[in-house]
Amino acid sequence: DQVGWKPALLRLEPFQDPERVMPYVGIAIPLALTVAIGSIQIRAMASNAGDEFNLCWTMAGDGIATIIASFFGSPWGMT
């Protein structure tokens, strides 16, 4: 059966061996910073247009949306 919802399993093995994680840190950290800066910029643009949003709630919403999207196989963050 190829079609259907197949949730990913949480695996902690990569974090037990830092040598396996280190090659990806150079990609993960800049990507995380790009998403965070994007959220801040979007909030600033909304503020300039007269819409005030709480930055903490905006970034928390991005994080929650990213987690939910990952359950469905999306590799991209939500900003």
PDB file of N, CA, C, O and CB in Angstrom:
ATOM      1  N   ASP A   1       0.844  -1.188   0.000  1.00  0.00           N
ATOM      2  CA  ASP A   1       0.000   0.000   0.000  1.00  0.00           C
ATOM      3  C   ASP A   1       0.879   1.236   0.000  1.00  0.00           C
ATOM      4  O   ASP A   1       1.507   1.545   1.013  1.00  0.00           O
ATOM      5  CB  ASP A   1      -0.955   0.007   1.216  1.00  0.00           C
ATOM      6  N   GLN A   2       0.935   1.948  -1.115  1.00  0.00           N
ATOM      7  CA  GLN A   2       1.802   3.115  -1.262  1.00  0.00           C
ATOM      8  C   GLN A   2       1.142   4.419  -0.842  1.00  0.00           C
ATOM      9  O   GLN A   2       1.842   5.382  -0.530  1.00  0.00           O
ATOM     10  CB  GLN A   2       2.254   3.229  -2.681  1.00  0.00           C
ATOM     11  N   VAL A   3      -0.178   4.478  -0.826  1.00  0.00           N
ATOM     12  CA  VAL A   3      -0.897   5.717  -0.545  1.00  0.00           C
ATOM     13  C   VAL A   3      -1.373   5.702   0.904  1.00  0.00           C
ATOM     14  O   VAL A   3      -1.841   4.680   1.406  1.00  0.00           O
ATOM     15  CB  VAL A   3      -2.096   5.900  -1.519  1.00  0.00           C
ATOM     16  N   GLY A   4      -1.248   6.835   1.556  1.00  0.00           N
ATOM     17  CA  GLY A   4      -1.749   6.941   2.919  1.00  0.00           C
ATOM     18  C   GLY A   4      -0.831   7.800   3.765  1.00  0.00           C
ATOM     19  O   GLY A   4       0.253   8.199   3.338  1.00  0.00           O
ATOM     20  N   TRP A   5      -1.285   8.067   4.953  1.00  0.00           N
ATOM     21  CA  TRP A   5      -0.516   8.883   5.886  1.00  0.00           C
ATOM     22  C   TRP A   5       0.417   7.986   6.672  1.00  0.00           C
ATOM     23  O   TRP A   5      -0.019   7.074   7.375  1.00  0.00           O
ATOM     24  CB  TRP A   5      -1.445   9.677   6.837  1.00  0.00           C
ATOM     25  N   LYS A   6       1.697   8.253   6.545  1.00  0.00           N
ATOM     26  CA  LYS A   6       2.699   7.463   7.249  1.00  0.00           C
ATOM     27  C   LYS A   6       3.555   8.430   8.065  1.00  0.00           C
ATOM     28  O   LYS A   6       4.538   8.972   7.559  1.00  0.00           O
ATOM     29  CB  LYS A   6       3.577   6.617   6.249  1.00  0.00           C
ATOM     30  N   PRO A   7       3.181   8.646   9.330  1.00  0.00           N
ATOM     31  CA  PRO A   7       3.927   9.624  10.136  1.00  0.00           C
ATOM     32  C   PRO A   7       5.369   9.188  10.342  1.00  0.00           C
ATOM     33  O   PRO A   7       5.674   8.000  10.445  1.00  0.00           O
ATOM     34  CB  PRO A   7       3.248   9.827  11.493  1.00  0.00           C
ATOM     35  N   ALA A   8       6.236  10.171  10.400  1.00  0.00           N
ATOM     36  CA  ALA A   8       7.656   9.894  10.616  1.00  0.00           C
ATOM     37  C   ALA A   8       7.887   9.481  12.061  1.00  0.00           C
ATOM     38  O   ALA A   8       7.197   9.947  12.969  1.00  0.00           O
ATOM     39  CB  ALA A   8       8.521  11.127  10.261  1.00  0.00           C
ATOM     40  N   LEU A   9       8.837   8.627  12.261  1.00  0.00           N
ATOM     41  CA  LEU A   9       9.201   8.208  13.604  1.00  0.00           C
ATOM     42  C   LEU A   9      10.280   9.129  14.139  1.00  0.00           C
ATOM     43  O   LEU A   9      11.208   9.497  13.418  1.00  0.00           O
ATOM     44  CB  LEU A   9       9.677   6.741  13.619  1.00  0.00           C
ATOM     45  N   LEU A  10      10.158   9.498  15.395  1.00  0.00           N
ATOM     46  CA  LEU A  10      11.167  10.331  16.044  1.00  0.00           C
ATOM     47  C   LEU A  10      12.359   9.448  16.386  1.00  0.00           C
ATOM     48  O   LEU A  10      12.244   8.497  17.160  1.00  0.00           O
ATOM     49  CB  LEU A  10      10.595  11.033  17.325  1.00  0.00           C
ATOM     50  N   ARG A  11      13.493   9.774  15.805  1.00  0.00           N
ATOM     51  CA  ARG A  11      14.708   9.002  16.051  1.00  0.00           C
ATOM     52  C   ARG A  11      15.766   9.928  16.626  1.00  0.00           C
ATOM     53  O   ARG A  11      16.021  11.003  16.084  1.00  0.00           O
ATOM     54  CB  ARG A  11      15.217   8.319  14.748  1.00  0.00           C
ATOM     55  N   LEU A  12      16.374   9.514  17.710  1.00  0.00           N
ATOM     56  CA  LEU A  12      17.386  10.330  18.371  1.00  0.00           C
ATOM     57  C   LEU A  12      18.803   9.816  18.134  1.00  0.00           C
ATOM     58  O   LEU A  12      19.760  10.378  18.669  1.00  0.00           O
ATOM     59  CB  LEU A  12      17.110  10.386  19.852  1.00  0.00           C
ATOM     60  N   GLU A  13      18.948   8.765  17.348  1.00  0.00           N
ATOM     61  CA  GLU A  13      20.278   8.208  17.104  1.00  0.00           C
ATOM     62  C   GLU A  13      21.280   9.216  16.549  1.00  0.00           C
ATOM     63  O   GLU A  13      22.434   9.205  16.976  1.00  0.00           O
ATOM     64  CB  GLU A  13      20.169   7.058  16.160  1.00  0.00           C
ATOM     65  N   PRO A  14      20.889  10.093  15.608  1.00  0.00           N
ATOM     66  CA  PRO A  14      21.881  11.039  15.083  1.00  0.00           C
ATOM     67  C   PRO A  14      22.470  11.959  16.151  1.00  0.00           C
ATOM     68  O   PRO A  14      23.616  12.392  16.034  1.00  0.00           O
ATOM     69  CB  PRO A  14      21.255  11.877  14.000  1.00  0.00           C
ATOM     70  N   PHE A  15      21.687  12.260  17.196  1.00  0.00           N
ATOM     71  CA  PHE A  15      22.160  13.162  18.233  1.00  0.00           C
ATOM     72  C   PHE A  15      23.057  12.469  19.252  1.00  0.00           C
ATOM     73  O   PHE A  15      23.705  13.129  20.065  1.00  0.00           O
ATOM     74  CB  PHE A  15      20.988  13.789  18.934  1.00  0.00           C
ATOM     75  N   GLN A  16      23.094  11.147  19.209  1.00  0.00           N
ATOM     76  CA  GLN A  16      23.988  10.406  20.094  1.00  0.00           C
ATOM     77  C   GLN A  16      25.402  10.345  19.532  1.00  0.00           C
ATOM     78  O   GLN A  16      26.352  10.050  20.258  1.00  0.00           O
ATOM     79  CB  GLN A  16      23.456   8.995  20.322  1.00  0.00           C
ATOM     80  N   ASP A  17      25.537  10.619  18.266  1.00  0.00           N
ATOM     81  CA  ASP A  17      26.840  10.611  17.611  1.00  0.00           C
ATOM     82  C   ASP A  17      27.032  11.950  16.894  1.00  0.00           C
ATOM     83  O   ASP A  17      26.646  12.090  15.734  1.00  0.00           O
ATOM     84  CB  ASP A  17      26.961   9.412  16.610  1.00  0.00           C
ATOM     85  N   PRO A  18      27.631  12.942  17.583  1.00  0.00           N
ATOM     86  CA  PRO A  18      27.775  14.281  16.988  1.00  0.00           C
ATOM     87  C   PRO A  18      28.524  14.292  15.654  1.00  0.00           C
ATOM     88  O   PRO A  18      28.330  15.201  14.848  1.00  0.00           O
ATOM     89  CB  PRO A  18      28.488  15.184  17.955  1.00  0.00           C
ATOM     90  N   GLU A  19      29.359  13.313  15.417  1.00  0.00           N
ATOM     91  CA  GLU A  19      30.103  13.252  14.154  1.00  0.00           C
ATOM     92  C   GLU A  19      29.161  13.149  12.960  1.00  0.00           C
ATOM     93  O   GLU A  19      29.487  13.631  11.875  1.00  0.00           O
ATOM     94  CB  GLU A  19      31.068  12.062  14.161  1.00  0.00           C
ATOM     95  N   ARG A  20      27.997  12.525  13.144  1.00  0.00           N
ATOM     96  CA  ARG A  20      27.038  12.390  12.050  1.00  0.00           C
ATOM     97  C   ARG A  20      26.260  13.679  11.819  1.00  0.00           C
ATOM     98  O   ARG A  20      25.787  13.923  10.709  1.00  0.00           O
ATOM     99  CB  ARG A  20      26.075  11.250  12.336  1.00  0.00           C
ATOM    100  N   VAL A  21      26.122  14.501  12.845  1.00  0.00           N
ATOM    101  CA  VAL A  21      25.331  15.724  12.743  1.00  0.00           C
ATOM    102  C   VAL A  21      26.165  16.894  12.220  1.00  0.00           C
ATOM    103  O   VAL A  21      25.643  17.749  11.504  1.00  0.00           O
ATOM    104  CB  VAL A  21      24.735  16.078  14.103  1.00  0.00           C
ATOM    105  N   MET A  22      27.428  16.941  12.560  1.00  0.00           N
ATOM    106  CA  MET A  22      28.285  18.091  12.247  1.00  0.00           C
ATOM    107  C   MET A  22      28.327  18.476  10.767  1.00  0.00           C
ATOM    108  O   MET A  22      28.384  19.671  10.479  1.00  0.00           O
ATOM    109  CB  MET A  22      29.672  17.805  12.705  1.00  0.00           C
ATOM    110  N   PRO A  23      28.301  17.546   9.813  1.00  0.00           N
ATOM    111  CA  PRO A  23      28.326  17.979   8.408  1.00  0.00           C
ATOM    112  C   PRO A  23      27.104  18.808   8.000  1.00  0.00           C
ATOM    113  O   PRO A  23      27.154  19.528   7.002  1.00  0.00           O
ATOM    114  CB  PRO A  23      28.425  16.771   7.511  1.00  0.00           C
ATOM    115  N   TYR A  24      26.016  18.712   8.756  1.00  0.00           N
ATOM    116  CA  TYR A  24      24.784  19.416   8.404  1.00  0.00           C
ATOM    117  C   TYR A  24      24.595  20.727   9.156  1.00  0.00           C
ATOM    118  O   TYR A  24      23.680  21.487   8.843  1.00  0.00           O
ATOM    119  CB  TYR A  24      23.609  18.527   8.662  1.00  0.00           C
ATOM    120  N   VAL A  25      25.439  21.004  10.138  1.00  0.00           N
ATOM    121  CA  VAL A  25      25.305  22.225  10.937  1.00  0.00           C
ATOM    122  C   VAL A  25      25.512  23.461  10.068  1.00  0.00           C
ATOM    123  O   VAL A  25      24.844  24.476  10.266  1.00  0.00           O
ATOM    124  CB  VAL A  25      26.310  22.222  12.105  1.00  0.00           C
ATOM    125  N   GLY A  26      26.418  23.386   9.122  1.00  0.00           N
ATOM    126  CA  GLY A  26      26.687  24.513   8.234  1.00  0.00           C
ATOM    127  C   GLY A  26      25.504  24.864   7.342  1.00  0.00           C
ATOM    128  O   GLY A  26      25.441  25.972   6.810  1.00  0.00           O
ATOM    129  N   ILE A  27      24.579  23.948   7.175  1.00  0.00           N
ATOM    130  CA  ILE A  27      23.360  24.205   6.408  1.00  0.00           C
ATOM    131  C   ILE A  27      22.216  24.579   7.347  1.00  0.00           C
ATOM    132  O   ILE A  27      21.448  25.496   7.058  1.00  0.00           O
ATOM    133  CB  ILE A  27      22.978  22.971   5.560  1.00  0.00           C
ATOM    134  N   ALA A  28      22.104  23.873   8.462  1.00  0.00           N
ATOM    135  CA  ALA A  28      20.962  24.055   9.367  1.00  0.00           C
ATOM    136  C   ALA A  28      20.945  25.424  10.031  1.00  0.00           C
ATOM    137  O   ALA A  28      19.890  26.054  10.113  1.00  0.00           O
ATOM    138  CB  ALA A  28      20.974  22.984  10.431  1.00  0.00           C
ATOM    139  N   ILE A  29      22.082  25.893  10.503  1.00  0.00           N
ATOM    140  CA  ILE A  29      22.114  27.169  11.224  1.00  0.00           C
ATOM    141  C   ILE A  29      21.798  28.346  10.297  1.00  0.00           C
ATOM    142  O   ILE A  29      20.954  29.166  10.658  1.00  0.00           O
ATOM    143  CB  ILE A  29      23.487  27.373  11.877  1.00  0.00           C
ATOM    144  N   PRO A  30      22.427  28.476   9.126  1.00  0.00           N
ATOM    145  CA  PRO A  30      22.036  29.585   8.240  1.00  0.00           C
ATOM    146  C   PRO A  30      20.575  29.510   7.802  1.00  0.00           C
ATOM    147  O   PRO A  30      19.921  30.545   7.667  1.00  0.00           O
ATOM    148  CB  PRO A  30      22.925  29.599   7.012  1.00  0.00           C
ATOM    149  N   LEU A  31      20.058  28.316   7.580  1.00  0.00           N
ATOM    150  CA  LEU A  31      18.662  28.178   7.194  1.00  0.00           C
ATOM    151  C   LEU A  31      17.747  28.635   8.324  1.00  0.00           C
ATOM    152  O   LEU A  31      16.762  29.333   8.082  1.00  0.00           O
ATOM    153  CB  LEU A  31      18.351  26.728   6.809  1.00  0.00           C
ATOM    154  N   ALA A  32      18.068  28.246   9.556  1.00  0.00           N
ATOM    155  CA  ALA A  32      17.269  28.674  10.709  1.00  0.00           C
ATOM    156  C   ALA A  32      17.320  30.189  10.872  1.00  0.00           C
ATOM    157  O   ALA A  32      16.303  30.814  11.173  1.00  0.00           O
ATOM    158  CB  ALA A  32      17.764  27.989  11.993  1.00  0.00           C
ATOM    159  N   LEU A  33      18.488  30.779  10.677  1.00  0.00           N
ATOM    160  CA  LEU A  33      18.603  32.232  10.773  1.00  0.00           C
ATOM    161  C   LEU A  33      17.817  32.932   9.671  1.00  0.00           C
ATOM    162  O   LEU A  33      17.202  33.971   9.913  1.00  0.00           O
ATOM    163  CB  LEU A  33      20.066  32.648  10.711  1.00  0.00           C
ATOM    164  N   THR A  34      17.833  32.377   8.472  1.00  0.00           N
ATOM    165  CA  THR A  34      17.082  32.960   7.361  1.00  0.00           C
ATOM    166  C   THR A  34      15.586  32.964   7.664  1.00  0.00           C
ATOM    167  O   THR A  34      14.899  33.954   7.411  1.00  0.00           O
ATOM    168  CB  THR A  34      17.359  32.187   6.059  1.00  0.00           C
ATOM    169  N   VAL A  35      15.087  31.861   8.205  1.00  0.00           N
ATOM    170  CA  VAL A  35      13.664  31.780   8.539  1.00  0.00           C
ATOM    171  C   VAL A  35      13.322  32.773   9.647  1.00  0.00           C
ATOM    172  O   VAL A  35      12.295  33.449   9.574  1.00  0.00           O
ATOM    173  CB  VAL A  35      13.287  30.345   8.970  1.00  0.00           C
ATOM    174  N   ALA A  36      14.174  32.869  10.677  1.00  0.00           N
ATOM    175  CA  ALA A  36      13.918  33.803  11.783  1.00  0.00           C
ATOM    176  C   ALA A  36      13.934  35.243  11.286  1.00  0.00           C
ATOM    177  O   ALA A  36      13.065  36.033  11.654  1.00  0.00           O
ATOM    178  CB  ALA A  36      14.963  33.619  12.903  1.00  0.00           C
ATOM    179  N   ILE A  37      14.902  35.587  10.464  1.00  0.00           N
ATOM    180  CA  ILE A  37      14.984  36.952   9.928  1.00  0.00           C
ATOM    181  C   ILE A  37      13.787  37.238   9.026  1.00  0.00           C
ATOM    182  O   ILE A  37      13.251  38.346   9.037  1.00  0.00           O
ATOM    183  CB  ILE A  37      16.306  37.156   9.145  1.00  0.00           C
ATOM    184  N   GLY A  38      13.368  36.248   8.251  1.00  0.00           N
ATOM    185  CA  GLY A  38      12.183  36.414   7.414  1.00  0.00           C
ATOM    186  C   GLY A  38      10.943  36.715   8.241  1.00  0.00           C
ATOM    187  O   GLY A  38      10.138  37.569   7.869  1.00  0.00           O
ATOM    188  N   SER A  39      10.784  36.017   9.363  1.00  0.00           N
ATOM    189  CA  SER A  39       9.638  36.278  10.242  1.00  0.00           C
ATOM    190  C   SER A  39       9.687  37.694  10.802  1.00  0.00           C
ATOM    191  O   SER A  39       8.660  38.368  10.885  1.00  0.00           O
ATOM    192  CB  SER A  39       9.601  35.261  11.392  1.00  0.00           C
ATOM    193  N   ILE A  40      10.860  38.138  11.180  1.00  0.00           N
ATOM    194  CA  ILE A  40      11.009  39.494  11.721  1.00  0.00           C
ATOM    195  C   ILE A  40      10.695  40.530  10.641  1.00  0.00           C
ATOM    196  O   ILE A  40      10.032  41.531  10.914  1.00  0.00           O
ATOM    197  CB  ILE A  40      12.444  39.709  12.275  1.00  0.00           C
ATOM    198  N   GLN A  41      11.170  40.294   9.418  1.00  0.00           N
ATOM    199  CA  GLN A  41      10.891  41.222   8.324  1.00  0.00           C
ATOM    200  C   GLN A  41       9.402  41.286   7.994  1.00  0.00           C
ATOM    201  O   GLN A  41       8.862  42.367   7.760  1.00  0.00           O
ATOM    202  CB  GLN A  41      11.676  40.819   7.085  1.00  0.00           C
ATOM    203  N   ILE A  42       8.751  40.151   7.975  1.00  0.00           N
ATOM    204  CA  ILE A  42       7.312  40.123   7.687  1.00  0.00           C
ATOM    205  C   ILE A  42       6.543  40.887   8.747  1.00  0.00           C
ATOM    206  O   ILE A  42       5.608  41.624   8.433  1.00  0.00           O
ATOM    207  CB  ILE A  42       6.798  38.676   7.602  1.00  0.00           C
ATOM    208  N   ARG A  43       6.932  40.715   9.999  1.00  0.00           N
ATOM    209  CA  ARG A  43       6.272  41.430  11.093  1.00  0.00           C
ATOM    210  C   ARG A  43       6.506  42.933  10.960  1.00  0.00           C
ATOM    211  O   ARG A  43       5.594  43.722  11.209  1.00  0.00           O
ATOM    212  CB  ARG A  43       6.783  40.926  12.462  1.00  0.00           C
ATOM    213  N   ALA A  44       7.715  43.338  10.573  1.00  0.00           N
ATOM    214  CA  ALA A  44       8.017  44.759  10.395  1.00  0.00           C
ATOM    215  C   ALA A  44       7.216  45.350   9.238  1.00  0.00           C
ATOM    216  O   ALA A  44       6.722  46.473   9.342  1.00  0.00           O
ATOM    217  CB  ALA A  44       9.519  44.959  10.152  1.00  0.00           C
ATOM    218  N   MET A  45       7.081  44.616   8.146  1.00  0.00           N
ATOM    219  CA  MET A  45       6.298  45.108   7.009  1.00  0.00           C
ATOM    220  C   MET A  45       4.822  45.241   7.382  1.00  0.00           C
ATOM    221  O   MET A  45       4.167  46.205   6.986  1.00  0.00           O
ATOM    222  CB  MET A  45       6.456  44.168   5.798  1.00  0.00           C
ATOM    223  N   ALA A  46       4.300  44.283   8.136  1.00  0.00           N
ATOM    224  CA  ALA A  46       2.907  44.374   8.584  1.00  0.00           C
ATOM    225  C   ALA A  46       2.722  45.578   9.494  1.00  0.00           C
ATOM    226  O   ALA A  46       1.704  46.266   9.419  1.00  0.00           O
ATOM    227  CB  ALA A  46       2.481  43.084   9.313  1.00  0.00           C
ATOM    228  N   SER A  47       3.698  45.834  10.351  1.00  0.00           N
ATOM    229  CA  SER A  47       3.640  46.986  11.250  1.00  0.00           C
ATOM    230  C   SER A  47       3.642  48.290  10.459  1.00  0.00           C
ATOM    231  O   SER A  47       2.912  49.222  10.797  1.00  0.00           O
ATOM    232  CB  SER A  47       4.819  46.961  12.234  1.00  0.00           C
ATOM    233  N   ASN A  48       4.452  48.362   9.417  1.00  0.00           N
ATOM    234  CA  ASN A  48       4.494  49.552   8.566  1.00  0.00           C
ATOM    235  C   ASN A  48       3.164  49.792   7.863  1.00  0.00           C
ATOM    236  O   ASN A  48       2.805  50.931   7.564  1.00  0.00           O
ATOM    237  CB  ASN A  48       5.607  49.423   7.535  1.00  0.00           C
ATOM    238  N   ALA A  49       2.437  48.705   7.602  1.00  0.00           N
ATOM    239  CA  ALA A  49       1.139  48.818   6.938  1.00  0.00           C
ATOM    240  C   ALA A  49       0.011  49.068   7.934  1.00  0.00           C
ATOM    241  O   ALA A  49      -1.143  49.230   7.538  1.00  0.00           O
ATOM    242  CB  ALA A  49       0.848  47.556   6.138  1.00  0.00           C
ATOM    243  N   GLY A  50       0.343  49.102   9.235  1.00  0.00           N
ATOM    244  CA  GLY A  50      -0.670  49.385  10.241  1.00  0.00           C
ATOM    245  C   GLY A  50      -1.181  48.178  10.989  1.00  0.00           C
ATOM    246  O   GLY A  50      -2.026  48.323  11.873  1.00  0.00           O
ATOM    247  N   ASP A  51      -0.696  46.982  10.666  1.00  0.00           N
ATOM    248  CA  ASP A  51      -1.106  45.771  11.370  1.00  0.00           C
ATOM    249  C   ASP A  51      -0.043  45.418  12.401  1.00  0.00           C
ATOM    250  O   ASP A  51       1.105  45.150  12.047  1.00  0.00           O
ATOM    251  CB  ASP A  51      -1.330  44.592  10.379  1.00  0.00           C
ATOM    252  N   GLU A  52      -0.421  45.417  13.670  1.00  0.00           N
ATOM    253  CA  GLU A  52       0.520  45.090  14.738  1.00  0.00           C
ATOM    254  C   GLU A  52       0.363  43.627  15.139  1.00  0.00           C
ATOM    255  O   GLU A  52      -0.740  43.179  15.453  1.00  0.00           O
ATOM    256  CB  GLU A  52       0.306  46.013  15.960  1.00  0.00           C
ATOM    257  N   PHE A  53       1.445  42.902  15.127  1.00  0.00           N
ATOM    258  CA  PHE A  53       1.460  41.512  15.552  1.00  0.00           C
ATOM    259  C   PHE A  53       2.564  41.322  16.572  1.00  0.00           C
ATOM    260  O   PHE A  53       3.618  41.954  16.490  1.00  0.00           O
ATOM    261  CB  PHE A  53       1.651  40.561  14.349  1.00  0.00           C
ATOM    262  N   ASN A  54       2.315  40.449  17.532  1.00  0.00           N
ATOM    263  CA  ASN A  54       3.313  40.109  18.533  1.00  0.00           C
ATOM    264  C   ASN A  54       4.369  39.208  17.887  1.00  0.00           C
ATOM    265  O   ASN A  54       4.031  38.164  17.330  1.00  0.00           O
ATOM    266  CB  ASN A  54       2.655  39.413  19.766  1.00  0.00           C
ATOM    267  N   LEU A  55       5.630  39.598  17.958  1.00  0.00           N
ATOM    268  CA  LEU A  55       6.696  38.837  17.312  1.00  0.00           C
ATOM    269  C   LEU A  55       6.821  37.433  17.892  1.00  0.00           C
ATOM    270  O   LEU A  55       7.057  36.475  17.156  1.00  0.00           O
ATOM    271  CB  LEU A  55       8.021  39.571  17.447  1.00  0.00           C
ATOM    272  N   CYS A  56       6.664  37.305  19.206  1.00  0.00           N
ATOM    273  CA  CYS A  56       6.752  35.969  19.838  1.00  0.00           C
ATOM    274  C   CYS A  56       5.691  35.032  19.277  1.00  0.00           C
ATOM    275  O   CYS A  56       5.981  33.883  18.944  1.00  0.00           O
ATOM    276  CB  CYS A  56       6.593  36.078  21.373  1.00  0.00           C
ATOM    277  N   TRP A  57       4.457  35.530  19.173  1.00  0.00           N
ATOM    278  CA  TRP A  57       3.384  34.686  18.657  1.00  0.00           C
ATOM    279  C   TRP A  57       3.584  34.382  17.178  1.00  0.00           C
ATOM    280  O   TRP A  57       3.255  33.288  16.717  1.00  0.00           O
ATOM    281  CB  TRP A  57       2.030  35.356  18.875  1.00  0.00           C
ATOM    282  N   THR A  58       4.114  35.329  16.444  1.00  0.00           N
ATOM    283  CA  THR A  58       4.378  35.110  15.023  1.00  0.00           C
ATOM    284  C   THR A  58       5.403  34.000  14.834  1.00  0.00           C
ATOM    285  O   THR A  58       5.213  33.103  14.012  1.00  0.00           O
ATOM    286  CB  THR A  58       4.869  36.405  14.358  1.00  0.00           C
ATOM    287  N   MET A  59       6.495  34.063  15.601  1.00  0.00           N
ATOM    288  CA  MET A  59       7.540  33.043  15.457  1.00  0.00           C
ATOM    289  C   MET A  59       7.080  31.691  16.009  1.00  0.00           C
ATOM    290  O   MET A  59       7.449  30.646  15.473  1.00  0.00           O
ATOM    291  CB  MET A  59       8.822  33.492  16.174  1.00  0.00           C
ATOM    292  N   ALA A  60       6.278  31.707  17.076  1.00  0.00           N
ATOM    293  CA  ALA A  60       5.731  30.448  17.598  1.00  0.00           C
ATOM    294  C   ALA A  60       4.791  29.819  16.570  1.00  0.00           C
ATOM    295  O   ALA A  60       4.802  28.604  16.374  1.00  0.00           O
ATOM    296  CB  ALA A  60       4.984  30.687  18.939  1.00  0.00           C
ATOM    297  N   GLY A  61       3.980  30.647  15.920  1.00  0.00           N
ATOM    298  CA  GLY A  61       3.087  30.130  14.877  1.00  0.00           C
ATOM    299  C   GLY A  61       3.854  29.526  13.721  1.00  0.00           C
ATOM    300  O   GLY A  61       3.461  28.490  13.185  1.00  0.00           O
ATOM    301  N   ASP A  62       4.961  30.172  13.328  1.00  0.00           N
ATOM    302  CA  ASP A  62       5.822  29.617  12.274  1.00  0.00           C
ATOM    303  C   ASP A  62       6.371  28.256  12.693  1.00  0.00           C
ATOM    304  O   ASP A  62       6.386  27.311  11.904  1.00  0.00           O
ATOM    305  CB  ASP A  62       6.984  30.584  11.954  1.00  0.00           C
ATOM    306  N   GLY A  63       6.818  28.171  13.932  1.00  0.00           N
ATOM    307  CA  GLY A  63       7.374  26.906  14.427  1.00  0.00           C
ATOM    308  C   GLY A  63       6.338  25.803  14.465  1.00  0.00           C
ATOM    309  O   GLY A  63       6.612  24.673  14.059  1.00  0.00           O
ATOM    310  N   ILE A  64       5.143  26.126  14.955  1.00  0.00           N
ATOM    311  CA  ILE A  64       4.079  25.123  15.027  1.00  0.00           C
ATOM    312  C   ILE A  64       3.662  24.682  13.634  1.00  0.00           C
ATOM    313  O   ILE A  64       3.456  23.493  13.392  1.00  0.00           O
ATOM    314  CB  ILE A  64       2.867  25.673  15.792  1.00  0.00           C
ATOM    315  N   ALA A  65       3.537  25.642  12.709  1.00  0.00           N
ATOM    316  CA  ALA A  65       3.177  25.289  11.332  1.00  0.00           C
ATOM    317  C   ALA A  65       4.250  24.408  10.694  1.00  0.00           C
ATOM    318  O   ALA A  65       3.933  23.485   9.942  1.00  0.00           O
ATOM    319  CB  ALA A  65       2.969  26.558  10.490  1.00  0.00           C
ATOM    320  N   THR A  66       5.515  24.693  10.993  1.00  0.00           N
ATOM    321  CA  THR A  66       6.606  23.879  10.456  1.00  0.00           C
ATOM    322  C   THR A  66       6.547  22.463  11.001  1.00  0.00           C
ATOM    323  O   THR A  66       6.749  21.504  10.256  1.00  0.00           O
ATOM    324  CB  THR A  66       7.959  24.512  10.785  1.00  0.00           C
ATOM    325  N   ILE A  67       6.272  22.320  12.291  1.00  0.00           N
ATOM    326  CA  ILE A  67       6.169  20.984  12.896  1.00  0.00           C
ATOM    327  C   ILE A  67       5.018  20.200  12.282  1.00  0.00           C
ATOM    328  O   ILE A  67       5.173  19.028  11.941  1.00  0.00           O
ATOM    329  CB  ILE A  67       5.978  21.092  14.419  1.00  0.00           C
ATOM    330  N   ILE A  68       3.858  20.849  12.140  1.00  0.00           N
ATOM    331  CA  ILE A  68       2.707  20.166  11.543  1.00  0.00           C
ATOM    332  C   ILE A  68       3.002  19.781  10.095  1.00  0.00           C
ATOM    333  O   ILE A  68       2.670  18.674   9.670  1.00  0.00           O
ATOM    334  CB  ILE A  68       1.449  21.060  11.611  1.00  0.00           C
ATOM    335  N   ALA A  69       3.622  20.679   9.339  1.00  0.00           N
ATOM    336  CA  ALA A  69       3.965  20.370   7.950  1.00  0.00           C
ATOM    337  C   ALA A  69       4.946  19.202   7.867  1.00  0.00           C
ATOM    338  O   ALA A  69       4.884  18.399   6.935  1.00  0.00           O
ATOM    339  CB  ALA A  69       4.559  21.603   7.263  1.00  0.00           C
ATOM    340  N   SER A  70       5.851  19.108   8.840  1.00  0.00           N
ATOM    341  CA  SER A  70       6.822  18.010   8.818  1.00  0.00           C
ATOM    342  C   SER A  70       6.143  16.657   9.028  1.00  0.00           C
ATOM    343  O   SER A  70       6.625  15.637   8.534  1.00  0.00           O
ATOM    344  CB  SER A  70       7.892  18.228   9.890  1.00  0.00           C
ATOM    345  N   PHE A  71       5.025  16.645   9.761  1.00  0.00           N
ATOM    346  CA  PHE A  71       4.285  15.392   9.933  1.00  0.00           C
ATOM    347  C   PHE A  71       3.746  14.872   8.605  1.00  0.00           C
ATOM    348  O   PHE A  71       3.508  13.674   8.453  1.00  0.00           O
ATOM    349  CB  PHE A  71       3.135  15.587  10.919  1.00  0.00           C
ATOM    350  N   PHE A  72       3.556  15.771   7.651  1.00  0.00           N
ATOM    351  CA  PHE A  72       3.038  15.388   6.346  1.00  0.00           C
ATOM    352  C   PHE A  72       4.135  15.301   5.286  1.00  0.00           C
ATOM    353  O   PHE A  72       3.852  15.174   4.095  1.00  0.00           O
ATOM    354  CB  PHE A  72       1.981  16.372   5.908  1.00  0.00           C
ATOM    355  N   GLY A  73       5.397  15.371   5.735  1.00  0.00           N
ATOM    356  CA  GLY A  73       6.508  15.146   4.832  1.00  0.00           C
ATOM    357  C   GLY A  73       7.146  16.387   4.242  1.00  0.00           C
ATOM    358  O   GLY A  73       8.036  16.269   3.399  1.00  0.00           O
ATOM    359  N   SER A  74       6.725  17.567   4.653  1.00  0.00           N
ATOM    360  CA  SER A  74       7.314  18.780   4.098  1.00  0.00           C
ATOM    361  C   SER A  74       8.707  19.023   4.693  1.00  0.00           C
ATOM    362  O   SER A  74       8.852  19.047   5.915  1.00  0.00           O
ATOM    363  CB  SER A  74       6.396  19.992   4.361  1.00  0.00           C
ATOM    364  N   PRO A  75       9.709  19.201   3.870  1.00  0.00           N
ATOM    365  CA  PRO A  75      11.051  19.485   4.399  1.00  0.00           C
ATOM    366  C   PRO A  75      11.285  20.982   4.622  1.00  0.00           C
ATOM    367  O   PRO A  75      12.348  21.358   5.116  1.00  0.00           O
ATOM    368  CB  PRO A  75      12.112  18.940   3.447  1.00  0.00           C
ATOM    369  N   TRP A  76      10.326  21.847   4.273  1.00  0.00           N
ATOM    370  CA  TRP A  76      10.517  23.288   4.312  1.00  0.00           C
ATOM    371  C   TRP A  76       9.873  23.914   5.542  1.00  0.00           C
ATOM    372  O   TRP A  76       8.835  23.457   6.020  1.00  0.00           O
ATOM    373  CB  TRP A  76       9.957  23.920   3.058  1.00  0.00           C
ATOM    374  N   GLY A  77      10.503  24.957   6.037  1.00  0.00           N
ATOM    375  CA  GLY A  77       9.934  25.706   7.144  1.00  0.00           C
ATOM    376  C   GLY A  77       8.843  26.641   6.645  1.00  0.00           C
ATOM    377  O   GLY A  77       8.828  27.034   5.479  1.00  0.00           O
ATOM    378  N   MET A  78       7.949  26.983   7.529  1.00  0.00           N
ATOM    379  CA  MET A  78       6.840  27.885   7.179  1.00  0.00           C
ATOM    380  C   MET A  78       7.141  29.273   7.701  1.00  0.00           C
ATOM    381  O   MET A  78       7.329  29.447   8.905  1.00  0.00           O
ATOM    382  CB  MET A  78       5.490  27.370   7.752  1.00  0.00           C
ATOM    383  N   THR A  79       7.190  30.248   6.845  1.00  0.00           N
ATOM    384  CA  THR A  79       7.383  31.646   7.252  1.00  0.00           C
ATOM    385  C   THR A  79       6.238  32.461   6.701  1.00  0.00           C
ATOM    386  O   THR A  79       6.183  33.672   6.914  1.00  0.00           O
ATOM    387  CB  THR A  79       8.754  32.209   6.757  1.00  0.00           C
TER     388      THR A  79
END
